[in-house]
Each structure stands twice: as C-alpha cells, then as structure tokens.
Amino acid sequence: MIIEIKVPQLPESVAEATLLQWKKKEGEAVARDETLIDLETDKVVLEIPAPQAGVLVSIVKHEGDNVGSNEVIATIDTEAKAASAAPAPAAAPAAQVTEDKKRVAEAAQAHGVEASAVGFGTAVMPAAKKLAADAGVDASQVAGSGRGGRVLKEDVQAAIASGAKPAAAPAPAVPAYVLPQGDRQEQRVAMSRLRQRVAERLLESQQTNAILTTFNEVNMKPVMDLRNKYKDRFEKEHGVKLGFMGFFVKAAVHALKKYPIVNASVDGNEIVYHGYYDIGVAVGSPRGLVVPIIRNADQLSLADIEKTIADFGKRAQEGKLTVEELTGGTYTISNGGTFGSMMSTPIINPPQSAILGMHATKERAVVEDGQVVVRPMMYLAQSYDHRIIDGREAVLSLVAIKEAIEDPSRLILDI
C-alpha cells in the first residue's frame, strides 16, 4: 500500500516552510514514527515522522525546497522490502578536515592560537549540538553531511563511535577566519527562514510604527533583597529557581492594567484593546532569538511564571517550542542585560504597540534623602508606537513598572 507523506497543516501565520535534511534515502526501510525529515518554518523546526513502517519509495520534494500545508513530499510503500545495497561508507572521522580547514588551522597555529577557536561557519543542528555537549565532543570538528555542511545528530553519533576526543577548553577568541596575509576569503551562508522572518518583521516594525523610546532607571535592591531572603524556600516549595524576570512580568502586567492603551494594538483605523495579558519573553536559541508567549500572565502566580519561563528556555535550546507558543502576544519583555547591555532601544514586535528592554544591573552612586549611596541600578527602556500611545501614558507606564520593582508590595496591594 502506497502512503503519501504530506506537510502538516501549518498555522495561518506561516505561509510556507523549508525542507532541511532527509534522514532516509529512496529504497531504505523506515519504522513507524521514525523522523523522515526536518521542516523549518519562520518560527520553529518541526519533525515529520513516518505514519507507518515500510520503504521510502520516492522523494518528491528535496532539501531546500519550499513547501506549503498538505503538500506531498514523499511516498512510502508499506508492503515493500528494502533493497539490498552495499554498505554505506563509514563516516569521516571527527579529526578529518577539509583543505580550507587545514589552511585555517595552519594559519591559526602560526598566530599562536588553537585551531578549535577558529569558526568555519558550519551550522550545527540543535539535536546535534545537545548530543555533542552531553558527550563532551567539539561539534565544530565534526564533518557535517547535511545540506550546506550542516552537522546532524547522526554525524555526532558517528564521531563518538569513531572515538572523537572530548572538546578542549576554549582558547582565546580570534576572528572567524585567521588566514595568511593577502588571502581575502569570503563565505556566503544562506539566511535561515527564522532569520529572514526576523529581518522582515523588524523592517515592517520600523516602517509602519511611529517608534519612540522612553527611559528610566530602577533600584534593584528591594527585589534582590527579597529574592535573597526567600530564594531557597521558594525553590524548595515550587521546584523552580526564583529569578528576576518573574518580577518584571508581574510589574509589566501591573502597569498594563493601569494604562490599557500600552497593551492595545492598531488594526487599520481601529485601536484594539485587549482584555487579556499575553506577555512575550525574548529568549535565545541555537536558531536565533525567539519570543514565546506567557498566556494570561495576570492569572498566574510568580511561581507559575518562573516555571513557564524556565520551561521556555529549556525547550528553546532543544528546538521544541511550538508555533502556537511563538504566536500572538500583547506586550514583550527583552533582557539584553544577560549579555551585558547597559542601554538599548528595543524594536516593537508587530502588531504589539510597546516593548520593555531590561539591561545589566550595575552598582552606581545615587542620592537618597540627600545622601550619596551605592545601589544596584538597572536602566529600563520602553519603546512604544506613538500613533496610539502618547508620551504621558508611555512615561507613566514605565514609572509604574519602576515603582513596582522598587516596592514589590505594590504588586500584592495592587496600588
């Protein structure tokens, strides 16, 4: 019986997707629920499994092809048997490198650095990266068999089986290419679908929104003292660490309730006021920046928010966030401070009308009651769409966030 393998139904917000790496070749046997190929959308990477066991008799769509919902990409014969074939050649050992890598390694040695510190622009798929990290293998030294030299999970497994050495300690950072003087090499790497979509949305935001940014600073000492006092009991009671992002989500919801226009959005000539608070939290992933949504954040406890954020962070690294979790949102919080940023002007995530930027906390001299004291201070930046949000609401909503962080009891008393 011939079964068609189709692209799953994509959400309305996702027009098409790109096929990445076929796990099987035509004529090879496949098991039920075995992953056949990865499908990259502008939000997540999806795995397409085999609905039944059989033989992959034809591949209709190839790696790099763009496909839409319900499009046929392959067929499986559930009654056929895999054709006998000569054993596939053994995977290249982890130490094997291309001629270009040899040249770079030689140049690196000449500059007194380890070759492993030199990047070659090879993409490592999330599953492969995790497996390599768990096994202590340097993924950058694994020969990739995927499209464009991508390192797949199977490549790492082969490297481990061949006795790949554990990854060495990081060497001093050097430029991406360390080549002999006069050698002006370039490398072109195709943008991932996620990166293309991020670029489109950022340009759309700048071209359609009247973006302004208001700034303030917040004394983090009250929250830091509260966290230090209760963090051990909090983790024991709720099974999750008490961070700072949960406080900012709570403070943002507090401010959005006081100033609903900041939680609204523009739809043509209409303003849509949202009676719910879906807060996007920007997190890093191997594929780039993603913004999963905390739904109905106003109805969640601080512990529930922290659990949700921790879960998002873990699954973002594993590439397991769903399209639904990355769609929607009425307000976004981005924490550039985790990377050391002191100040930035975040760009609004359409169709939202505002975004909060958190930054690094640094001890600074401030004046309190006429006295100069040292306090852990953080700069806050809120970008907003001036088409519907006036300066008054933008400034006061940011002040409300500041006051809630500096006096967390406000969140309990709702004042």
Secondary structure, 3 states (H helix, E strand, C coil): CEEEEECCCCCCCCCCEEEEEECCCCCCEECCCCEEEEEECCCCEEEEECCCCEEEEEECCCCCCEECCCCEEEEEECCCCCCCCCCCCCCCCCCCCCHHHHHHHHHHHHCCCCHHHCCCCCCECHHHHHHHHHHCECHHHCCCCCHHHCECHHHHHHHHHCCCCECCCCCCCCCCCCCCCCCCCCCCCCCCHHHHHHHHHHHHHHHHCCEEEEEEEEECHHHHHHHHHHHHHHHHHHCCCCCCHHHHHHHHHHHHHHCHHHHCEEECCEEECCCCCCEEECEEECCEEECCEECCHHHCCHHHHHHHHHHHHHHHHHCCCCCHHHCCCCEEEEEHHHHCCCCCCCCCCCCCCEEEEECCEEEEEEEECCEEEEEEEEEEEEEEECCCCCHHHHHHHHHHHHHHHHCCHHHHHCC
